Amino acid sequence: MTQAASVPPAVWDRHAIKAEVHRQGMTLTGIARDAGLAENACRKALFGIDRKGADALAAALGIPFDTLFPTGFHQSRSSQRHRSAKPAGESRKKRVRRADSARNSS
């Protein structure tokens, strides 16, 4: 019996990507270190949080980014927060009490 060549999965999910990394004898931490990133960058990339980690994974595996992450990539969590209706700076201003303004004017 001959050993069948590894067939890439139809859909690259985080489990398939991690399995391919290990199949090629690499680790997520090692890929991140080699790319000069934080050790957890590639782990975060599997959950759609770290774009640089995802780029490093695609380069290390030799798979085009669009193939590895076909649905695109999520923005950072901070950019997904809802913006308030207040204009910028309004909520950060210190409220001046009447007693404070009377003290300052004397």
N, C-alpha and C positions, 0 to 999 in steps of 0.2 A: 504494500500500500504506500502510495506517495502522500506526502504531507501537502494539504491544500494551502494555496497562498491565502494570506489574510485579505479578506474582502472588506473594504471600508463599509461602515454602516450607512444605511439609506439616510438616516437622520443622526446628526452629531448632537447628542445631548451631553450633559456634564459627566455622566457615567462612561459613555463611549470615549470621550476625550481623555478622561483619566486613565481608562484601560489602555488606550493607545500610547499614552505617555509611558506607562509601566512596561508595555510590550516592547517599546523601543529602548528600554533600560535607563530611562530618565526618571526624575522626580519633579514634582511641581515646584518644590523649594529650590532645587538645583537650576531649573530653567529661569526662575525669577532672579536668583543670584547671578547667573551668567549674563542676564540682561541688565544687571545693575539696579534691580528693583528691590522693594521690600520682600522679605521671605514669603509673605502671604499673598502677594499680588496675583499669582496664578490661581490660587484657591479662590480668591475673590472674583477673578475673571470667570470662573465656572458658574458663578451665580449672577453674572451680569453687572458687577459692580466696578471692576477695574479694567479699563480699556487698554492700558499699557501692558497689563498682564496677559490680556487676550492676544495682543499683537505678538508678545513674546512666545506664547503657546503656538500660535500659527506658524511663526518663523521656525521654532524648534522642531515642530512636527513636519515641516515642509508642506503644509496644506494651506491653500489660499484662505485668507481671513473670511471671505464671503462664503466659502464652502463650510468652514468650521462653525461659523456663527451666521447661518443663513437669514435669520430673522432680524439682523442688525444687532445693535447693542444698546442696552439701556443707558440712560443718562445717570449721572451720580445721584445719590439719594437726596442731597441737598437741593438739587435743581428740580426735584419732583415735589417738593413741598409747595403747598398752596400759598400764593402771595396774598397779603392782606389788602383790603380795599383802601386802607389809609395811605396817603402819600408818604414817600420815604422821608424819614426824619421826624414826622409828626409824633410817632409813638415814643420816640427817644428823648424828646424835650422834657426838661424838668418843669413841672408845674410850679409857678410862682404863687406863693400864698400872699394874701393881702398883708399879713403881718410882716413878711419878709420884704415886700416892696416898701412898706412904711419905714422899716428899719434902714433900708438902703438909701432912702431919700433924705434922711436926717443927717 
